Amino acid sequence: MQLRALIVAGTLLFACTTSPGIVATSSTDGAGPRFHPPPPADEPSSGPLPPQGEAEAACPSDAPKDGTFCDAPSTVCYYGPDLRDVCRDQFECMGTHTWLKTTPDCANDCPASRDAIQNFTTCPDSRVACTYDEGTCACIDDGLDPGDAGADDGGDGSVPARPGNWRCAPAPKQLGCPKTPPRGYQICVKPVTCDYGACELRLPLIWTCDGSSWERTASPCDP
C-alpha cells in the first residue's frame, strides 16, 4: 500500500512540474519519455522549412505575389525571360516579411512566350535576348560587330538599340541541362556542358557544370 501511494504521488508531481505546452510521449525502446517543445508562436506548426544556405535558395520557383509573406528578409529574386537581370521582374523580401515587386522599364522587351517569336522576323532592339523552356532567342543586327553584342550590356545604353531580326536556338537536349541557361545561384550535381545557342545567337551561352556549380565557358564562335 505504501509503495502504491509513493508511485501515485510521484506521478502527480511529474504532471505538475511539466512545462505548459510541452508534450511527453511514451517510447517503446526503453529510452523513457521524450519531450517535444511546441513551435514558436510566429512559425507555422507544420509544413517544410525553407532551404538553408545561399539567400537565393529562399526564392520561390514561381514569382510571388506583391505583398505576400516571405521568410528571408533581404533576399532578392528575379523572374522573367530576359537574359539581363536588370530587365527582369525583381522581388525583394523586405524587413516586414513581405515581397516587394519592382519592374524595370525594359522588363517588357521580351515577349511573354516563345510562341510569340517568329524566326527571322524584325525586332526593334538588338540588345535583347530572351530564354524560354522551348529555347533561347535573340534580336540580332547583322551589321553589328559580334564583339559588341551580348546579354550582359544591361540595357543601359552602352550599346545603342538598333533593329534586327529574331533568331532562335532550341533548348539543349543533354541530360542534366536545364531548359533555360543557369542563373548564378543555381547548383548542379553532374558534370555536363550545355549550349543554348552560342554560335547561332552570337552570345556567351555555353555553361559547364563541374559537379557542384555552373560556370559560363568560352564559345568556339567567340571573336
Secondary structure as UniProt FT lines:
FT   HELIX           2..17
FT   TURN            20..21
FT   STRAND          23..25
FT   STRAND          34..36
FT   TURN            41..42
FT   HELIX           55..58
FT   TURN            66..67
FT   TURN            73..74
FT   STRAND          76..79
FT   HELIX           85..87
FT   STRAND          89..93
FT   TURN            95..96
FT   STRAND          98..102
FT   HELIX           105..108
FT   HELIX           114..116
FT   TURN            119..120
FT   STRAND          122..123
FT   TURN            126..127
FT   STRAND          129..132
FT   TURN            133..134
FT   STRAND          135..140
FT   TURN            142..143
FT   HELIX           146..148
FT   TURN            151..152
FT   TURN            154..155
FT   STRAND          164..170
FT   TURN            175..176
FT   TURN            184..185
FT   STRAND          192..195
FT   HELIX           198..201
FT   STRAND          206..209
FT   STRAND          213..217
FT   TURN            220..221
//
